[in-house]
């Protein structure tokens, strides 16, 4: 009996030991299936919403998000990519910087297998696609923002001075700059100089954002830029401008107080300009078509070519750009106009904005996006436009530069000094 009992006892021990070993194996398996992590960098915090939704859908992936605001973001990003020192797996690039980074070897080729982004980006607007590819035609970054523009206008001022606040009728009344200037002259006089048609000259120049300054290594001045010089000077002479600097307290107050009728702006301006600066004016705004179709701004997302987590990185990029359920949710909850025209066209049927007086703003922007000219920007455009042309434009506006011929000479001189590698006639 004793021996028999011992054998039973040993058998029980063996079973328990085996169970513990099996449990240990399972525990080890659990360790291997714990959350994986990726790191994402951006210059704003707007990706926070997408990251939250991504982690809900993929709870086994944790996103370490690093927001680096300010002008030093690009410098820090370039340094991290070049040295491979704590480089992010995924990173955002502002439209202003996309062309200077699109050809660097640190951006993964998303046209290649398994990404096959060339097929996916067909869902996006042509003007977005034009800056997603490098000089060899490979997709290196994907733009997740749709940024067509329109004319935001105060409905109360439109009723008072135009007799209607209907978007279609207002669009017909402001289809040319001459139309706007005539309205501006009358409004300025009738209001005793308290109301103006436009906030500043940027309202005109920004309506032509994106026209390239360089072609095949040669500096080229598009005729449109010469037209802008004439328009801004004429606008000031006819007292159409409110002279509020972009981003100033006066600029924000003009929206809240109803001191300016028309503000050209992109999709993102609704959330980050008008709602931010004039939160108490809900329902007092509308959207109309202006003298030109344009796009302003935009953000692209890219993958580090040396990342050891490319499968996870691509999962996030694909989610942010092509997951229709997420994009619909983003659009509705964040009032966010995406670059995905399939999603936007569907939402255009029903989505409205209380802030814009119940207008179907997705319908408006969906149509506007299809009219935006397609330009392939160059790495020189941002600097030439912001640091050279607009400075000359201001000097011309103030009559410190008297003629367009002088303005052209000054622009060419400054381009030669800044970019000696360019051919400048």
Phi and psi in degrees as a GROMACS rama.xvg file:
@    title "Ramachandran Plot"
@    xaxis  label "Phi"
@    yaxis  label "Psi"
@TYPE xy
-66.0087  -44.6128  UNK-2
-63.7185  -42.3373  UNK-3
-59.9964  -43.2269  UNK-4
-61.4733  -42.1844  UNK-5
-61.7361  -40.1336  UNK-6
-65.3065  -38.9439  UNK-7
-64.9706  -41.5195  UNK-8
-62.2698  -43.7935  UNK-9
-63.0498  -38.9053  UNK-10
-62.0879  -42.8169  UNK-11
-62.435  -43.0593  UNK-12
-59.3625  -42.8238  UNK-13
-63.249  -42.6304  UNK-14
-63.0012  -45.0692  UNK-15
-63.1433  -41.3094  UNK-16
-62.8324  -43.5746  UNK-17
-62.6325  -40.7586  UNK-18
-63.0796  -41.1642  UNK-19
-65.664  -39.2497  UNK-20
-64.5718  -41.746  UNK-21
-63.7772  -42.6252  UNK-22
-61.1171  -39.7059  UNK-23
-62.3002  -40.8922  UNK-24
-63.0295  -40.8638  UNK-25
-64.7171  -39.6369  UNK-26
-62.4989  -41.0123  UNK-27
-63.3089  -39.9157  UNK-28
-61.4754  -39.3723  UNK-29
-62.2348  -37.8302  UNK-30
-60.6932  -41.5155  UNK-31
-68.8837  -26.3044  UNK-32
-97.5294  14.7286  UNK-33
-67.7693  170.606  UNK-34
-53.8156  133.87  UNK-35
-94.4355  158.737  UNK-36
-128.871  145.502  UNK-37
-132.205  156.402  UNK-38
-114.77  132.83  UNK-39
-124.545  133.864  UNK-40
-112.182  145.757  UNK-41
-152.607  164.213  UNK-42
-96.3513  -3.04713  UNK-43
-136.508  174.271  UNK-44
-100.857  9.76244  UNK-45
-65.8211  -21.6622  UNK-46
-72.4586  -8.86872  UNK-47
-55.0492  -41.1081  UNK-48
-64.2628  -45.5995  UNK-49
-63.2533  -39.2595  UNK-50
-64.6236  -42.3817  UNK-51
-59.3158  -46.7075  UNK-52
-69.5135  -34.8127  UNK-53
-64.2077  -44.1139  UNK-54
-68.7304  -27.7817  UNK-55
-67.8689  -40.5942  UNK-56
-76.6436  -34.0301  UNK-57
-122.933  76.1697  UNK-58
-64.7247  -13.8364  UNK-59
-86.775  1.95288  UNK-60
-120.701  124.717  UNK-61
-105.003  133.467  UNK-62
-103.921  122.344  UNK-63
-93.7871  107.411  UNK-64
-100.288  129.575  UNK-65
-120.089  115.252  UNK-66
-98.962  118.439  UNK-67
-118.452  84.6841  UNK-68
-72.5418  158.773  UNK-69
102.946  170.062  UNK-70
-71.0037  -16.3099  UNK-71
-83.9742  1.92864  UNK-72
-58.7076  -49.956  UNK-73
-62.8983  -41.0132  UNK-74
-60.9661  -45.2085  UNK-75
-67.7154  -38.2006  UNK-76
-64.3574  -47.7129  UNK-77
-57.5428  -43.4569  UNK-78
-62.6862  -43.6741  UNK-79
-65.4462  -40.4125  UNK-80
-68.832  -39.56  UNK-81
-71.8594  -36.2666  UNK-82
-94.6639  -10.0899  UNK-83
59.4054  22.944  UNK-84
-92.3172  103.393  UNK-85
55.7396  38.0734  UNK-86
-69.6209  144.223  UNK-87
-73.4245  155.998  UNK-88
-76.416  -34.9237  UNK-89
-133.431  143.725  UNK-90
-149.496  151.044  UNK-91
-95.0839  147.216  UNK-92
-131.522  127.528  UNK-93
-71.4079  150.89  UNK-94
-52.5503  -36.6178  UNK-95
-63.7565  -22.9478  UNK-96
-110.973  -2.68192  UNK-97
-61.9135  -39.3991  UNK-98
-73.7466  -25.1902  UNK-99
-78.8133  -13.3398  UNK-100
-111.815  -16.6416  UNK-101
-62.2278  -26.2836  UNK-102
-100.875  2.21863  UNK-103
-75.955  149.377  UNK-104
-72.7195  -2.65068  UNK-105
-88.1998  -3.26996  UNK-106
-97.4303  123.329  UNK-107
-61.0707  142.398  UNK-108
-77.42  104.683  UNK-109
-86.4334  -3.03719  UNK-110
-78.2801  -21.7815  UNK-111
-76.385  163.999  UNK-112
-70.4616  139.185  UNK-113
-97.0806  8.30155  UNK-114
-79.1528  -48.7481  UNK-115
51.4877  48.34  UNK-116
-66.5654  -22.8714  UNK-117
-57.5723  -34.5572  UNK-118
-75.2014  -39.0605  UNK-119
-68.8657  -40.0285  UNK-120
-70.5863  -5.11643  UNK-121
-62.8386  -19.1501  UNK-122
-77.3847  -9.2886  UNK-123
-99.142  163.932  UNK-124
-69.2571  145.598  UNK-125
-55.5442  -37.7066  UNK-126
-68.33  -24.5402  UNK-127
-77.481  -44.7559  UNK-128
-59.303  -31.5361  UNK-129
-62.3408  -21.4606  UNK-130
-113.929  14.2399  UNK-131
-91.7137  -13.5166  UNK-132
-108.544  148.092  UNK-133
-80.6073  -174.728  UNK-134
-67.3077  -14.2411  UNK-135
-96.6341  -0.862543  UNK-136
89.2884  10.8341  UNK-137
-94.1047  137.359  UNK-138
-70.644  123.055  UNK-139
-117.574  -19.4567  UNK-140
-151.259  148.693  UNK-141
-120.866  125.762  UNK-142
-83.2443  118.443  UNK-143
-96.7201  -4.24704  UNK-144
-102.904  137.056  UNK-145
-99.7246  123.68  UNK-146
-128.058  42.9219  UNK-147
-66.6826  158.419  UNK-148
-113.563  170.838  UNK-149
-159.852  -174.877  UNK-150
-104.562  109.225  UNK-151
-77.2307  133.327  UNK-152
-137.084  152.565  UNK-153
-79.2084  120.578  UNK-154
-65.042  -38.0476  UNK-155
-65.9906  -39.1971  UNK-156
-70.1004  -35.9865  UNK-157
-63.2551  -43.0015  UNK-158
-62.6937  -41.881  UNK-159
-68.2582  -43.3703  UNK-160
-103.984  -21.3039  UNK-161
-111.532  -12.0751  UNK-162
83.1217  2.0205  UNK-163
-158.34  151.984  UNK-164
-118.648  11.8817  UNK-165
-66.8846  124.397  UNK-166
-54.6615  -41.2251  UNK-167
-67.5432  -41.2056  UNK-168
-69.8246  -39.8564  UNK-169
-63.4631  -40.841  UNK-170
-57.7144  -41.4819  UNK-171
-65.3355  -31.3164  UNK-172
-80.4593  -15.5236  UNK-173
-126.948  37.7443  UNK-174
-77.408  -12.7158  UNK-175
-134.2  161.102  UNK-176
-66.9096  -31.8167  UNK-177
-61.9746  -39.6628  UNK-178
-58.5997  -46.6724  UNK-179
-65.4796  -40.6991  UNK-180
-64.3354  -40.9238  UNK-181
-64.0656  -43.5513  UNK-182
-61.8368  -42.6526  UNK-183
-60.9749  -42.1992  UNK-184
-61.4967  -45.4015  UNK-185
-67.0958  -43.0642  UNK-186
-65.2056  -41.4323  UNK-187
-61.1125  -41.9625  UNK-188
-71.238  -47.5439  UNK-189
-68.6016  -26.8039  UNK-190
-91.8959  -0.78951  UNK-191
67.575  38.481  UNK-192
68.3779  21.3801  UNK-193
-95.773  -20.2768  UNK-194
-127.98  137.961  UNK-195
-128.601  160.526  UNK-196
-71.5061  -41.9838  UNK-197
-128.229  151.146  UNK-198
-73.7043  -38.8329  UNK-199
-167.132  179.578  UNK-200
-71.0614  -20.6793  UNK-201
-61.7649  -26.5029  UNK-202
-59.0557  -29.6028  UNK-203
-85.8206  -52.7761  UNK-204
-63.6168  -35.8483  UNK-205
-69.5132  -17.3306  UNK-206
-74.26  -3.42139  UNK-207
-124.699  27.0807  UNK-208
-62.673  137.269  UNK-209
110.798  -12.8131  UNK-210
-68.6732  121.827  UNK-211
-65.1485  151.296  UNK-212
-102.795  -11.7455  UNK-213
-132.801  137.885  UNK-214
-138.991  121.888  UNK-215
52.4237  43.8863  UNK-216
76.9385  8.32434  UNK-217
-116.944  134.125  UNK-218
-73.2964  127.492  UNK-219
-131.341  130.842  UNK-220
-100.987  109.444  UNK-221
-65.9115  145.087  UNK-222
-57.9886  -27.3262  UNK-223
-60.6475  -36.3336  UNK-224
-66.1381  -32.9925  UNK-225
-68.6774  -35.7861  UNK-226
-64.8278  -39.1808  UNK-227
-62.4243  -40.1035  UNK-228
-56.8825  -44.8119  UNK-229
-65.967  -43.4733  UNK-230
-64.3914  -43.8837  UNK-231
-68.5604  -37.1788  UNK-232
-67.3006  -41.9571  UNK-233
-63.7466  -39.447  UNK-234
-61.2022  -40.8255  UNK-235
-69.2467  -44.1232  UNK-236
-60.3859  -34.2333  UNK-237
-90.839  7.19728  UNK-238
58.7414  42.7155  UNK-239
-89.814  -20.3018  UNK-240
-94.5143  139.896  UNK-241
-80.9305  -15.2451  UNK-242
62.5725  38.1887  UNK-243
-98.4332  122.634  UNK-244
-68.9006  137.533  UNK-245
-54.1373  133.203  UNK-246
82.7124  -4.01625  UNK-247
-81.6163  166.83  UNK-248
-62.7632  -37.9123  UNK-249
-64.1568  -36.9644  UNK-250
-63.513  -45.6806  UNK-251
-64.9703  -41.9021  UNK-252
-64.7455  -33.4746  UNK-253
-63.179  -31.625  UNK-254
-72.168  -44.372  UNK-255
-67.3822  -38.4658  UNK-256
-92.3869  -9.7741  UNK-257
75.2485  46.799  UNK-258
-100.492  -6.90965  UNK-259
-135.155  138.589  UNK-260
-84.0269  -46.5869  UNK-261
-122.85  130.937  UNK-262
-128.533  102.726  UNK-263
-62.0536  134.386  UNK-264
-162.943  159.047  UNK-265
-87.3754  179.627  UNK-266
-55.0255  -44.6828  UNK-267
-66.9351  -17.5085  UNK-268
-63.9812  -29.2967  UNK-269
-57.1063  -47.6238  UNK-270
-80.5137  -46.2545  UNK-271
-98.6135  -10.1957  UNK-272
-113.764  -59.3792  UNK-273
-76.0009  -51.2054  UNK-274
-64.1213  -33.5292  UNK-275
-72.4657  -41.345  UNK-276
-90.371  -26.2684  UNK-277
-134.532  64.1037  UNK-278
-66.9887  -19.1309  UNK-279
-92.7273  10.2005  UNK-280
-110.313  26.9214  UNK-281
-55.334  129.192  UNK-282
90.8061  -8.69098  UNK-283
-95.1571  9.17485  UNK-284
-122.09  154.618  UNK-285
-141.877  172.395  UNK-286
-123.16  131.749  UNK-287
-132.911  158.7  UNK-288
-78.4981  142.06  UNK-289
-111.699  -162.276  UNK-290
-66.7125  -20.8951  UNK-291
-145.88  147.907  UNK-292
-85.5447  134.011  UNK-293
-152.824  167.105  UNK-294
-130.258  149.345  UNK-295
-141.2  126.832  UNK-296
79.0917  -162.093  UNK-297
130.703  155.033  UNK-298
-133.255  138.653  UNK-299
-116.332  156.444  UNK-300
-126.809  133.787  UNK-301
-134.186  166.804  UNK-302
-116.612  138.253  UNK-303
-69.1154  125.964  UNK-304
-67.4698  -17.7949  UNK-305
-105.298  10.6341  UNK-306
-63.7596  142.573  UNK-307
-97.2107  13.5995  UNK-308
-131.866  45.3812  UNK-309
-64.4668  -33.043  UNK-310
-64.5091  -40.8296  UNK-311
-71.6147  -40.3294  UNK-312
-60.7936  -44.5095  UNK-313
-66.7798  -35.2488  UNK-314
-59.0903  -40.104  UNK-315
-70.6423  -44.9681  UNK-316
-60.8007  -43.8605  UNK-317
-64.3922  -41.0859  UNK-318
-60.5751  -46.4178  UNK-319
-68.5363  -24.7275  UNK-320
-109.981  -27.6354  UNK-321
-132.985  2.5613  UNK-322
-81.1903  103.212  UNK-323
-62.8106  -37.2187  UNK-324
-64.3928  -45.7562  UNK-325
-63.778  -45.6669  UNK-326
-62.0205  -37.484  UNK-327
-64.8924  -41.1132  UNK-328
-65.4456  -44.3135  UNK-329
-59.1766  -46.1274  UNK-330
-61.5677  -44.6715  UNK-331
-73.5316  -44.3206  UNK-332
-80.5056  -31.3612  UNK-333
-108.802  1.92378  UNK-334
53.5972  45.6689  UNK-335
-110.161  119.736  UNK-336
-89.5258  114.714  UNK-337
-87.7674  176.483  UNK-338
-87.4917  -2.41041  UNK-339
-89.9506  103.921  UNK-340
-72.1094  -22.7342  UNK-341
-64.1807  -46.9703  UNK-342
-67.008  -46.4186  UNK-343
-62.6021  -40.2153  UNK-344
-63.5007  -34.406  UNK-345
-70.9454  -43.0694  UNK-346
-69.0467  -27.7557  UNK-347
-57.7852  -24.7304  UNK-348
-68.746  -28.6782  UNK-349
-131.131  -27.3048  UNK-350
-72.3012  130.271  UNK-351
-128.582  167.725  UNK-352
-123.096  120.081  UNK-353
-63.1788  -35.2939  UNK-354
-62.4843  -33.1832  UNK-355
-97.2286  31.3362  UNK-356
66.3825  28.6446  UNK-357
82.8602  10.0397  UNK-358
-69.8197  145.631  UNK-359
-79.443  82.6723  UNK-360
-70.8845  -28.9018  UNK-361
-68.7046  -34.1701  UNK-362
-64.7432  -44.894  UNK-363
-59.6369  -51.6351  UNK-364
-71.3204  -30.1527  UNK-365
-62.2331  -39.6266  UNK-366
-73.9161  -41.0184  UNK-367
-62.5081  -38.141  UNK-368
-63.2444  -31.4412  UNK-369
-77.4398  -11.2401  UNK-370
-99.9391  -8.03882  UNK-371
-65.7396  129.157  UNK-372
-60.1103  145.223  UNK-373
-96.2524  112.381  UNK-374
-120.109  140.456  UNK-375
-98.2635  104.66  UNK-376
-65.6788  161.929  UNK-377
-117.095  165.762  UNK-378
-68.875  -11.2318  UNK-379
-90.7601  -19.6282  UNK-380
-60.1808  -45.5833  UNK-381
-60.6275  -46.1899  UNK-382
-67.1766  -45.3943  UNK-383
-63.1252  -42.0257  UNK-384
-68.6583  -47.7919  UNK-385
-82.1784  -39.9798  UNK-386
-99.6268  -10.0044  UNK-387
-122.88  -62.4683  UNK-388
-61.0596  -47.4043  UNK-389
-70.5878  -27.2507  UNK-390
-69.3211  -43.641  UNK-391
-64.239  -39.3696  UNK-392
-59.9636  -42.6822  UNK-393
-64.4671  -40.7628  UNK-394
-64.4504  -39.0116  UNK-395
-67.4662  -40.2025  UNK-396
-62.8282  -36.7314  UNK-397
-87.7189  3.45045  UNK-398
67.3117  15.7349  UNK-399
-72.9776  -25.8328  UNK-400
-115.175  123.113  UNK-401
-83.1473  -41.5152  UNK-402
-122.785  162.467  UNK-403
-66.699  -31.8236  UNK-404
-61.4549  -42.3668  UNK-405
-64.8865  -39.9543  UNK-406
-61.6273  -43.8053  UNK-407
-63.1106  -43.1192  UNK-408
-60.4007  -42.5521  UNK-409
-65.0006  -43.3485  UNK-410
-61.4213  -47.2396  UNK-411
-63.7321  -40.3666  UNK-412
-59.4859  -47.2229  UNK-413
-68.6061  -34.4106  UNK-414
-66.2947  -41.8808  UNK-415
-60.0069  -42.4447  UNK-416
-67.7064  -39.4764  UNK-417
-80.017  -37.4696  UNK-418
-131.741  77.0282  UNK-419
-62.6557  -17.0098  UNK-420
-76.0498  -16.2321  UNK-421
-81.8622  147.65  UNK-422
-83.9957  119.458  UNK-423
-125.304  118.783  UNK-424
